[in-house]
């Protein structure tokens, strides 16, 4: 996991360094619904998710996609970083 976080951070910084006017960065914690997420982990996370701090809550791939569509449709004028809380709110508005 530390390698993933480092590479993701470096990738985000590389995009920001390109001088793009508006950048939307999505930072999901654990992703459910990916072919790379074992089904047993998905089942356990679904049960314990309400007890977890929002920062660490798993989010479904479809929620991430809906959040991305909502941000695109809104045509933001400033850059932003979206975590679980923001993504789940955006996904609900796009459903």
C-alpha positions as CSV (number, residue, x, y, z in Angstrom):
1,X,0.0,0.0,0.0
2,X,2.8,2.6,0.7
3,X,4.0,2.2,-2.9
4,X,0.5,2.8,-4.3
5,X,0.1,5.9,-2.2
6,X,3.5,7.2,-3.2
7,X,2.9,6.5,-6.9
8,X,-0.6,8.0,-6.7
9,X,0.7,11.1,-5.0
10,X,3.5,11.5,-7.6
11,X,1.0,11.1,-10.4
12,X,-1.3,13.7,-9.0
13,X,1.6,16.1,-8.6
14,X,2.7,15.5,-12.2
15,X,-0.7,16.4,-13.5
16,X,-0.8,19.5,-11.3
17,X,2.6,20.5,-12.6
18,X,1.4,20.5,-16.2
19,X,-0.4,23.8,-15.6
20,X,-3.9,22.5,-16.3
21,X,-6.3,25.2,-15.2
22,X,-8.8,22.9,-13.4
23,X,-7.9,19.4,-12.1
24,X,-10.4,17.1,-10.3
25,X,-8.6,14.5,-8.2
26,X,-10.5,11.5,-6.8
27,X,-9.1,9.7,-3.8
28,X,-11.2,6.7,-2.9
29,X,-10.0,4.5,-0.1
30,X,-10.9,0.9,-0.7
31,X,-12.7,0.2,-4.0
32,X,-15.5,-2.4,-4.1
33,X,-16.7,-3.8,-7.3
34,X,-13.3,-4.0,-8.9
35,X,-12.2,-7.3,-10.4
36,X,-9.2,-6.9,-8.2
37,X,-11.1,-6.8,-4.9
38,X,-11.6,-10.3,-3.5
39,X,-15.3,-11.2,-2.9
40,X,-14.6,-12.1,0.8
41,X,-13.1,-8.7,1.5
42,X,-16.0,-7.0,-0.2
43,X,-18.5,-9.0,2.0
44,X,-16.6,-8.1,5.2
45,X,-16.2,-4.4,4.2
46,X,-19.9,-4.1,3.5
47,X,-20.6,-5.3,7.1
48,X,-18.1,-3.1,8.9
49,X,-18.2,0.0,6.6
50,X,-20.8,1.9,8.8
51,X,-18.4,1.6,11.7
52,X,-15.4,3.0,9.9
53,X,-14.3,6.6,9.7
54,X,-15.4,8.1,6.4
55,X,-11.8,8.6,5.3
56,X,-11.4,4.8,5.2
57,X,-14.8,3.6,4.0
58,X,-15.0,1.5,0.9
59,X,-16.7,2.9,-2.1
60,X,-18.2,1.1,-5.1
61,X,-16.8,1.6,-8.6
62,X,-20.2,2.7,-9.8
63,X,-20.3,5.5,-7.2
64,X,-16.9,6.7,-8.2
65,X,-18.0,6.8,-11.9
66,X,-21.2,8.7,-11.0
67,X,-19.2,11.2,-9.0
68,X,-16.9,11.7,-11.9
69,X,-19.8,12.3,-14.2
70,X,-21.4,14.7,-11.8
71,X,-18.2,16.8,-11.5
72,X,-17.8,16.8,-15.3
73,X,-21.4,17.9,-15.8
74,X,-21.0,20.7,-13.2
75,X,-17.9,22.1,-15.1
76,X,-16.0,23.2,-12.0
77,X,-14.0,26.4,-12.2
78,X,-11.5,25.5,-9.5
79,X,-9.4,22.4,-8.8
80,X,-10.6,20.1,-6.1
81,X,-9.8,16.8,-4.3
82,X,-12.7,14.4,-3.8
83,X,-12.7,11.8,-1.0
84,X,-15.4,9.4,0.1
85,X,-17.7,12.0,1.6
86,X,-17.7,14.2,-1.5
87,X,-17.8,11.3,-3.9
88,X,-20.8,9.7,-2.2
89,X,-22.7,13.0,-2.2
90,X,-21.9,13.6,-5.9
91,X,-22.8,10.0,-6.8
92,X,-26.2,10.3,-5.1
93,X,-26.9,13.5,-7.0
94,X,-26.2,11.7,-10.3
95,X,-28.2,8.6,-9.6
